[in-house]
Amino acid sequence: MRILVIGAGATGGYFGARLALAGRDVTLLARGSRAAQLRAEGLTVIGCDRTDTVHPPILTHDQVTTPFDLIIVAVKADALAAALNGIETVVTEQTVIVPFLNGIEHIEELTARFPGNVLGGIVRVVTTVDDTGRIIQLKPIATLTIGELSADRTPRLLQAFNVLTVPGIDTVLAEDIMASLWHKWAFIAASGVATCLFRNTIGNILAVPGGEDAIRRIVAECESIAAAAGQAVPDTEHRATIGMLTEPGSTFTSSLYRDVIAARAGETEHLLGNFAARAHAWSVPTPILDLALIQLRAGVDRGLLTKAV
């Protein structure tokens, strides 16, 4: 099975490297300088217990001409449109597309553009790219959950599962991938609202009077949106969220917050703006989410955050 990984950053690079190390037929799609670097130096992943360098084929968009059986989309939402430019030429009726993005809007966009080709995908991996372009795995976790949007167990889903199950990737079949996507979205939104609105780590927010109560109200607000979508967060997942976001002394911050302190708008609109828009359409009150959005959008308008392009 020919696999194309779109995006050679912290997430795409990690998964692409693990697939290549397992002998899968993997090609990476990257942009100019990143593509040149990978061709010259290879793709290096520094894991928690080992370092590996692989040399998979590296293509730029103008070089993608032959069909692929499986396409992994591992870019951030603001880069999705550019990443998909010209990809129609290599997608056949049999091609399976697995996006690694958070939220729901990208699923709707991809299914409209490639009807019948899209699976749902959720990844949990803690990686970053260092100044030399190497992928650094910060914690020993790398899970991939996949499923048909219909929740059916199809032959193509099982084939994708087998191909994507390799050392270094804990691959799981979802019972209901759409429910899982909504539940993760509620968690990401809650952690993003809390850390961006209060501009701090979870531990520091909890350390001040009213901090824990505010976080619990944020979680309830975000989970109410998932419930309005018909995807109520199960008690087990709710307790896990509360446990993670009310851990005293926690240094946890959201990726949205890390974008903010780096002066990037990042995925604000994809993860929070779209979440709020759906809540408003369903008449779900979201006063705290709305405050966070006002703050983040004002930062973009005042030039404090770099607009996504």
Summary of the structure (lengths in Angstrom):
residues: 309
radius of gyration: 19.4
end to end distance: 32.9
largest distance: 59.1
contacts: 1023
relative contact order: 0.11
helix: 47%
strand: 20%
